[in-house]
Amino acid sequence: MKNELKLKYASKIKGYFWTDSEVVLSYINNESKRFKVFVANRVQMIRDHSDPSQWYHVNTKLNPADDTSRGLDAANMSKVKRWYNGPEFLWLPEETWKRNKVHQRLDYDDPEIKNEAKVNFIKSNPNSILNWLEASISSWNKMKRIVAIILRYKWILKQKILKKPLEQLENINVQLLEAANLEIVKMVQQKHFSEELKIIKRTSVNDNETYRISKSSKIYGLDPFIDCKGIVRVGGRLKRSNLNENMKHPMLLPRKSITTKRIIEWCHAKVGHSGRNITLNEIRNNGYWIISANAAVRSYIHHCVNCRKLRGCHGEQNMSDLPEERSSDAPPFTYVGIDMFGPFLIKEGRKELKRYGAMFTCLASRAIHIEVARSMDTDSFIMCLRRFIGRRGNVRMIRSDNGSNFIGAEKELNKAFLEMNQNKIQTCLQSLGTGWILSKKNPPAGSHFGGVWGKNKSDLLEQF
């Protein structure tokens, strides 16, 4: 805007900004609160192109911008003059303007202000690397690698201070991992066995005096001692053995420690999620002695997700109630399940023909009736059904799958029933105590619904 004035000293002209919104002034002058994205972006743009000290408050009645935003009627057209001359207070000295400057405090209930999250925490030990490792790292291998990196950096600084040539770092990686292992174990022992460490160190310094660990201590019966590297190890009578040092005198670890849990997790995964005894054996082979190790390993395996999946019991579901026709007291073949099987090759003269079997199974008594069908079409099945009814009597219900011949037969029978005298047939059936044949189909994807008569078919085919 200053460039558009085309004045010689336009850059030195001081700008003033006026607004009749006290909320906007409070947003612009804010230094402590954080706004939501929409308001924050616009306030930042205003502060990038102007200074908060340039912003002043103008009363709504004296604001010429309202003439266009709110409109004017004919009676108030005289106010248009202030568009050309400006409001009257601008002609007053600048000292009087500062009286109009307003600093409104932000309301905590303002919806444009971000909510401040208040977090309460307990400061335990900021200088402890162990607390940070246990809280941040979820793997024993990662813990060792991180500590090994710190030790390697320490070793490099030491070599530079002593002005010694740096060796190949690959040659000391294995040594650094072992050193990291000892450093982590040492920190865990200092955290959980602090009192016992004091007593053992006092005994090693004063050979003439004997300080005994309290009988209530969990490591009282393990004859603990401190080796040359400051690690508390299990004592015993294997000092003269040719076994590995970690096997003769394993390092002591507490049961309730996150680091101990990481070690159990690492050993358990190393043996392929095997049982408690194999996991314990792997822990001992790696030179660790965990207090109450049986309970610690058992507890971890109980909560191990992979083990719960591998060793979990199969889900069992209760079977639904039997249908009415399976448990009704009725004569044989009153309720029937039907299925087709075959084909079988037969000879008629010199010709080889295919023949199929139609097996009718009583749903109540499991009795079986077999008819021969010439083909799998609808007419052939209807003939089988007629022969079956002629020999076994009336059928009240037939269950079957969705075979095309069964569906076609149902349509043919229904069409034939509709052409008969319904009243006469109904009177006759009532006098005989029977009814129409009712057909039920299994669901298209529910082949297990026909297990009652399907099993008889499979057993029969095995005999052939």
C-alpha positions as CSV (number, residue, x, y, z in Angstrom):
1,M,0.0,0.0,0.0
2,K,2.9,2.4,0.8
3,N,4.4,1.7,-2.6
4,E,1.1,2.7,-4.3
5,L,1.2,6.1,-2.7
6,K,4.3,7.0,-4.9
7,L,5.7,9.4,-2.3
8,K,9.3,10.1,-1.8
9,Y,9.4,9.0,1.8
10,A,6.6,6.4,1.6
11,S,8.7,3.8,3.4
12,K,9.1,6.0,6.5
13,I,5.4,6.6,6.9
14,K,4.0,4.8,10.0
15,G,0.8,2.8,9.5
16,Y,-2.1,2.5,11.9
17,F,-4.8,-0.2,11.9
18,W,-8.2,0.2,13.5
19,T,-10.8,-2.4,14.5
20,D,-14.0,-2.3,16.4
21,S,-13.6,-5.9,17.7
22,E,-11.9,-6.2,21.1
23,V,-11.7,-9.9,20.6
24,V,-9.5,-9.4,17.5
25,L,-7.3,-7.0,19.4
26,S,-6.8,-9.6,22.2
27,Y,-5.9,-12.3,19.6
28,I,-3.3,-10.0,18.0
29,N,-1.8,-9.0,21.3
30,N,-1.7,-12.5,22.7
31,E,1.7,-13.9,23.7
32,S,0.8,-16.9,25.9
33,K,-2.2,-18.9,24.5
34,R,-2.3,-21.1,21.4
35,F,-5.2,-20.8,19.0
36,K,-6.8,-23.4,16.7
37,V,-5.5,-23.6,13.1
38,F,-8.0,-21.2,11.4
39,V,-7.5,-18.3,13.8
40,A,-3.8,-19.1,14.3
41,N,-3.0,-18.8,10.6
42,R,-4.8,-15.4,10.3
43,V,-3.3,-14.0,13.4
44,Q,0.2,-15.1,12.2
45,M,-0.4,-13.4,8.9
46,I,-1.4,-10.1,10.6
47,R,1.7,-10.2,12.9
48,D,4.0,-10.9,9.9
49,H,2.9,-7.8,8.1
50,S,2.3,-5.5,11.1
51,D,3.2,-4.9,14.7
52,P,0.7,-5.3,17.5
53,S,1.5,-1.8,18.7
54,Q,0.0,-0.4,15.4
55,W,-3.4,-1.8,16.2
56,Y,-6.0,0.4,17.9
57,H,-9.7,0.1,18.9
58,V,-12.4,2.3,17.3
59,N,-15.9,2.6,18.6
60,T,-18.6,1.0,16.4
61,K,-20.4,4.3,16.0
62,L,-17.2,6.0,14.7
63,N,-16.2,3.2,12.4
64,P,-16.7,4.3,8.7
65,A,-16.4,0.7,7.6
66,D,-19.8,0.0,9.0
67,D,-21.4,2.4,6.4
68,T,-20.8,-0.2,3.7
69,S,-21.0,-3.4,5.6
70,R,-24.3,-2.5,7.4
71,G,-25.7,-0.1,4.8
72,L,-27.2,3.4,5.2
73,D,-30.7,4.7,4.7
74,A,-31.4,8.1,3.1
75,A,-31.7,9.9,6.4
76,N,-28.1,9.0,7.3
77,M,-26.5,9.8,4.0
78,S,-24.6,12.7,5.6
79,K,-22.3,10.1,7.2
80,V,-20.9,9.4,3.8
81,K,-18.7,12.4,4.2
82,R,-16.4,10.6,6.7
83,W,-15.5,8.3,3.8
84,Y,-13.7,11.2,2.2
85,N,-12.5,13.1,5.3
86,G,-12.1,10.2,7.7
87,P,-13.6,10.0,11.3
88,E,-13.3,13.1,13.4
89,F,-10.9,11.5,16.0
90,L,-8.2,11.1,13.4
91,W,-7.9,14.9,13.2
92,L,-7.0,15.0,16.9
93,P,-3.4,14.6,18.1
94,E,-1.9,11.1,18.2
95,E,-1.7,11.2,22.0
96,T,-5.4,11.0,22.2
97,W,-5.6,7.8,20.1
98,K,-3.8,5.8,22.8
99,R,-6.8,6.2,25.0
100,N,-8.7,4.2,22.6
101,K,-6.3,1.3,22.6
102,V,-7.9,-1.7,24.4
103,H,-6.1,-4.7,25.8
104,Q,-8.8,-7.3,26.6
105,R,-7.8,-10.5,28.5
106,L,-8.5,-13.8,26.7
107,D,-11.4,-15.8,28.0
108,Y,-10.4,-19.4,29.0
109,D,-13.7,-20.6,27.6
110,D,-13.0,-19.1,24.2
111,P,-13.7,-21.9,21.6
112,E,-10.7,-20.8,19.5
113,I,-8.2,-21.4,22.2
114,K,-6.6,-24.9,22.3
115,N,-7.1,-26.9,25.5
116,E,-4.0,-27.2,27.6
117,A,-3.2,-30.8,28.7
118,K,-2.0,-31.0,32.3
119,V,0.2,-34.0,33.0
120,N,1.2,-35.1,36.5
121,F,4.3,-37.2,36.7
122,I,6.8,-38.5,39.3
123,K,10.4,-37.7,38.8
124,S,12.2,-40.9,39.7
125,N,15.8,-40.8,38.7
126,P,16.7,-38.8,35.6
127,N,20.3,-39.8,35.7
128,S,19.6,-43.5,35.5
129,I,20.2,-45.1,32.1
130,L,18.5,-48.2,33.3
131,N,15.1,-46.5,33.8
132,W,15.2,-45.0,30.4
133,L,16.2,-48.3,28.8
134,E,13.5,-50.3,30.5
135,A,10.8,-47.7,29.7
136,S,11.8,-47.2,26.0
137,I,13.3,-50.4,24.7
138,S,11.1,-53.5,24.3
139,S,13.9,-56.0,23.3
140,W,16.9,-57.4,25.1
141,N,19.0,-57.4,22.0
142,K,18.2,-53.7,21.4
143,M,19.1,-52.8,24.9
144,K,22.5,-54.4,24.5
145,R,23.1,-52.8,21.2
146,I,22.2,-49.3,22.5
147,V,24.5,-49.7,25.5
148,A,27.2,-51.1,23.2
149,I,27.0,-47.9,21.0
150,I,27.4,-45.8,24.1
151,L,30.5,-47.8,25.2
152,R,31.9,-47.6,21.7
153,Y,31.6,-43.8,21.7
154,K,33.2,-43.7,25.1
155,W,36.1,-45.9,23.8
156,I,36.6,-43.7,20.7
157,L,36.8,-40.6,22.9
158,K,39.3,-42.3,25.2
159,Q,41.5,-43.3,22.3
160,K,41.5,-39.8,20.9
161,I,42.4,-38.3,24.3
162,L,45.3,-40.7,24.7
163,K,46.2,-40.1,21.0
164,K,46.2,-43.8,20.2
165,P,45.3,-45.1,16.7
166,L,41.8,-46.4,16.4
167,E,41.6,-50.1,15.8
168,Q,39.1,-51.7,13.5
169,L,35.7,-51.3,15.2
170,E,34.5,-54.6,13.8
171,N,37.0,-56.4,15.9
172,I,35.6,-55.1,19.2
173,N,31.9,-55.3,18.4
174,V,31.6,-58.7,20.1
175,Q,33.5,-57.5,23.1
176,L,31.3,-54.4,23.3
177,L,28.1,-56.5,23.3
178,E,29.5,-58.6,26.2
179,A,30.5,-55.5,28.0
180,A,27.0,-54.0,27.4
181,N,25.5,-57.2,28.9
182,L,27.6,-56.8,32.0
183,E,26.8,-53.1,32.3
184,I,23.1,-53.6,32.2
185,V,23.2,-56.5,34.7
186,K,25.3,-54.3,37.0
187,M,22.8,-51.5,36.9
188,V,19.9,-53.9,37.6
189,Q,21.8,-55.4,40.6
190,Q,22.6,-51.9,42.0
191,K,18.9,-51.0,41.8
192,H,17.4,-54.2,43.3
193,F,20.3,-55.5,45.5
194,S,21.6,-52.3,46.9
195,E,21.7,-53.4,50.6
196,E,23.2,-56.7,49.8
197,L,25.9,-55.1,47.7
198,K,26.9,-52.8,50.6
199,I,27.3,-55.8,52.9
200,I,29.3,-57.9,50.4
201,K,31.6,-55.0,49.6
202,R,32.2,-54.3,53.3
203,T,33.1,-58.0,53.8
204,S,35.5,-58.0,50.9
205,V,37.3,-54.9,52.2
206,N,37.5,-55.9,55.9
207,D,38.8,-59.5,55.8
208,N,39.0,-59.6,59.6
209,E,35.3,-58.9,60.1
210,T,32.4,-60.9,58.7
211,Y,29.1,-59.1,57.7
212,R,26.3,-61.5,56.9
213,I,23.4,-60.8,54.6
214,S,20.0,-60.7,56.3
215,K,18.1,-64.0,56.3
216,S,15.1,-62.2,54.9
217,S,17.1,-61.4,51.8
218,K,16.1,-63.4,48.7
219,I,19.8,-64.2,47.9
220,Y,20.7,-65.3,51.4
221,G,21.1,-69.0,50.5
222,L,22.9,-68.5,47.2
223,D,26.4,-67.6,48.8
224,P,26.7,-64.5,46.6
225,F,30.0,-62.8,45.9
226,I,31.3,-59.9,43.7
227,D,33.7,-60.7,40.8
228,C,36.5,-58.5,39.5
229,K,34.0,-56.7,37.2
230,G,31.6,-55.8,40.0
231,I,28.9,-58.3,39.1
232,V,27.1,-60.2,41.9
233,R,27.3,-63.9,41.1
234,V,26.0,-67.1,42.7
235,G,28.6,-68.9,44.8
236,G,29.0,-72.6,45.2
237,R,31.6,-75.4,45.1
238,L,32.4,-75.3,41.3
239,K,35.3,-72.9,41.4
240,R,37.8,-75.6,40.4
241,S,35.5,-76.9,37.6
242,N,36.6,-76.4,34.0
243,L,33.1,-75.2,33.0
244,N,32.5,-71.7,31.6
245,E,32.5,-68.9,34.2
246,N,28.9,-68.1,33.5
247,M,27.9,-71.7,34.0
248,K,29.9,-72.1,37.3
249,H,28.8,-68.8,38.8
250,P,25.8,-67.3,36.9
251,M,24.8,-63.6,37.3
252,L,22.1,-62.9,39.8
253,L,18.9,-61.1,38.6
254,P,15.7,-60.2,40.5
255,R,12.4,-61.7,39.5
256,K,10.4,-58.4,39.3
257,S,12.4,-56.4,36.9
258,I,11.6,-55.3,33.3
259,T,15.2,-56.3,32.3
260,T,14.6,-59.8,33.6
261,K,11.4,-60.0,31.6
262,R,13.3,-59.0,28.5
263,I,15.9,-61.7,29.1
264,I,13.2,-64.4,29.6
265,E,11.4,-63.2,26.4
266,W,14.7,-63.4,24.5
267,C,15.5,-66.9,25.7
268,H,12.0,-68.2,25.2
269,A,11.9,-67.0,21.6
270,K,15.4,-68.5,21.1
271,V,14.2,-72.0,21.9
272,G,11.2,-71.6,19.7
273,H,8.6,-70.9,22.4
274,S,9.2,-74.2,24.1
275,G,8.1,-75.1,27.6
276,R,9.2,-73.9,31.0
277,N,12.1,-76.4,31.6
278,I,13.7,-75.8,28.2
279,T,13.4,-72.0,28.6
280,L,15.0,-72.2,32.1
281,N,17.8,-74.3,30.7
282,E,18.5,-71.7,28.0
283,I,18.5,-68.9,30.7
284,R,21.1,-70.9,32.7
285,N,23.2,-71.6,29.6
286,N,23.4,-67.8,29.0
287,G,24.8,-67.3,32.5
288,Y,21.7,-65.8,34.3
289,W,20.3,-66.9,37.7
290,I,16.8,-65.4,38.2
291,I,15.4,-65.4,41.7
292,S,12.2,-67.6,41.7
293,A,12.9,-68.5,38.1
294,N,10.3,-71.2,37.9
295,A,7.5,-68.8,38.8
296,A,8.9,-66.0,36.6
297,V,9.1,-68.2,33.5
298,R,5.8,-69.8,34.1
299,S,4.1,-66.4,34.4
300,Y,5.7,-65.2,31.2
301,I,4.7,-68.3,29.2
302,H,1.2,-67.9,30.6
303,H,0.9,-64.4,29.1
304,C,2.9,-65.2,25.9
305,V,0.6,-64.4,22.9
306,N,2.2,-67.0,20.6
307,C,2.1,-69.7,23.2
308,R,-1.5,-69.0,23.9
309,K,-2.3,-69.4,20.2
310,L,-0.2,-72.6,19.8
311,R,-1.4,-74.3,23.0
312,G,-4.9,-72.9,23.2
313,C,-7.9,-75.2,23.3
314,H,-10.2,-75.4,20.3
315,G,-13.4,-73.5,20.6
316,E,-16.5,-75.7,21.1
317,Q,-20.0,-74.7,20.1
318,N,-23.2,-76.2,21.4
319,M,-25.3,-77.8,18.7
320,S,-28.8,-76.4,18.0
321,D,-32.0,-78.2,18.9
322,L,-33.1,-81.1,16.7
323,P,-35.9,-80.2,14.2
324,E,-39.4,-81.4,15.0
325,E,-39.4,-84.2,12.4
326,R,-36.2,-85.7,13.9
327,S,-37.8,-86.2,17.3
328,S,-41.5,-86.9,16.5
329,D,-43.3,-90.1,17.4
330,A,-44.4,-91.1,13.9
331,P,-44.5,-94.3,11.7
332,P,-41.4,-95.0,9.6
333,F,-40.9,-92.9,6.5
334,T,-43.4,-90.2,7.7
335,Y,-40.5,-87.7,7.6
336,V,-37.9,-88.5,4.9
337,G,-34.6,-87.2,3.7
338,I,-33.7,-87.9,0.1
339,D,-30.5,-87.9,-1.9
340,M,-29.2,-89.2,-5.2
341,F,-26.0,-91.2,-5.7
342,G,-24.2,-92.8,-8.6
343,P,-23.9,-93.3,-11.5
344,F,-23.4,-97.1,-11.9
345,L,-22.7,-98.7,-15.2
346,I,-25.0,-101.6,-16.2
347,K,-25.3,-103.7,-19.3
348,E,-28.4,-104.0,-21.3
349,G,-27.7,-106.4,-24.1
350,R,-24.5,-105.0,-25.5
351,K,-25.1,-101.5,-24.4
352,E,-23.6,-99.9,-21.3
353,L,-26.1,-97.6,-19.5
354,K,-25.9,-95.3,-16.5
355,R,-28.3,-95.9,-13.6
356,Y,-28.6,-93.8,-10.4
357,G,-29.8,-94.6,-6.9
358,A,-32.4,-92.6,-5.0
359,M,-32.0,-93.2,-1.3
360,F,-34.9,-92.3,1.1
361,T,-33.9,-92.1,4.8
362,C,-36.4,-92.0,7.6
363,L,-35.5,-89.0,9.8
364,A,-36.8,-90.7,12.9
365,S,-35.8,-94.3,12.7
366,R,-32.9,-94.0,10.1
367,A,-34.4,-96.8,8.0
368,I,-33.4,-96.8,4.4
369,H,-35.3,-97.3,1.2
370,I,-33.5,-97.4,-2.2
371,E,-35.1,-96.9,-5.6
372,V,-33.3,-97.1,-9.0
373,A,-33.5,-94.0,-11.3
374,R,-32.9,-94.2,-15.0
375,S,-31.5,-90.6,-15.1
376,M,-31.1,-87.4,-13.1
377,D,-34.1,-85.6,-14.7
378,T,-37.3,-84.6,-13.0
379,D,-39.6,-87.3,-14.5
380,S,-37.3,-90.1,-13.4
381,F,-37.3,-88.8,-9.9
382,I,-41.1,-88.5,-9.8
383,M,-41.4,-92.1,-10.8
384,C,-39.0,-93.1,-8.0
385,L,-41.1,-91.0,-5.5
386,R,-44.3,-92.7,-6.7
387,R,-42.9,-96.2,-6.3
388,F,-41.6,-95.2,-2.8
389,I,-45.0,-93.9,-1.7
390,G,-46.7,-96.9,-3.2
391,R,-44.6,-99.3,-1.0
392,R,-44.0,-97.2,2.2
393,G,-47.2,-95.2,2.4
394,N,-47.9,-91.5,2.7
395,V,-45.1,-89.1,3.4
396,R,-45.7,-85.9,5.4
397,M,-42.4,-84.1,4.8
398,I,-39.4,-84.6,2.4
399,R,-36.0,-82.9,3.0
400,S,-33.5,-82.6,0.2
401,D,-30.7,-80.4,-1.2
402,N,-31.2,-77.9,-4.1
403,G,-30.7,-80.4,-6.9
404,S,-32.4,-79.4,-10.1
405,N,-34.4,-82.7,-10.3
406,F,-35.8,-82.1,-6.7
407,I,-36.8,-78.5,-7.5
408,G,-38.4,-79.6,-10.8
409,A,-40.3,-82.4,-9.1
410,E,-41.6,-79.9,-6.5
411,K,-42.9,-77.6,-9.2
412,E,-44.5,-80.5,-11.1
413,L,-46.3,-81.8,-8.0
414,N,-47.5,-78.3,-7.0
415,K,-48.8,-77.7,-10.5
416,A,-50.7,-81.1,-10.4
417,F,-52.1,-80.3,-6.9
418,L,-53.5,-76.9,-8.1
419,E,-55.4,-78.7,-11.0
420,M,-57.2,-81.0,-8.5
421,N,-60.4,-80.4,-6.6
422,Q,-58.9,-78.9,-3.4
423,N,-62.0,-79.1,-1.2
424,K,-62.6,-82.8,-2.0
425,I,-58.9,-83.7,-1.4
426,Q,-58.8,-81.8,1.8
427,T,-61.9,-83.6,3.2
428,C,-60.4,-87.0,2.2
429,L,-57.0,-86.2,3.8
430,Q,-58.7,-85.1,7.0
431,S,-60.6,-88.3,7.3
432,L,-57.3,-90.3,6.8
433,G,-55.5,-88.1,9.4
434,T,-52.8,-87.0,6.9
435,G,-51.9,-83.9,4.9
436,W,-50.1,-82.7,1.8
437,I,-46.5,-83.6,1.1
438,L,-44.3,-80.7,2.5
439,S,-40.9,-80.2,0.9
440,K,-37.9,-78.4,2.6
441,K,-34.6,-77.5,0.9
442,N,-31.3,-77.1,2.6
443,P,-29.6,-73.7,2.3
444,P,-27.4,-73.4,-0.8
445,A,-24.2,-73.3,1.2
446,G,-25.4,-75.5,4.0
447,S,-24.5,-79.0,2.9
448,H,-24.1,-80.1,6.6
449,F,-27.9,-79.7,6.9
450,G,-28.1,-83.1,5.1
451,G,-25.8,-84.9,7.5
452,V,-28.6,-87.2,8.7
453,W,-29.2,-88.9,5.3
454,G,-25.9,-87.9,3.7
455,K,-23.9,-90.1,6.1
456,N,-26.0,-93.1,5.2
457,K,-25.2,-92.5,1.5
458,S,-21.4,-92.3,2.1
459,D,-21.5,-95.5,4.2
460,L,-23.5,-97.2,1.5
461,L,-21.0,-96.1,-1.2
462,E,-18.1,-97.5,0.8
463,Q,-19.7,-101.0,0.8
464,F,-19.9,-100.9,-3.0
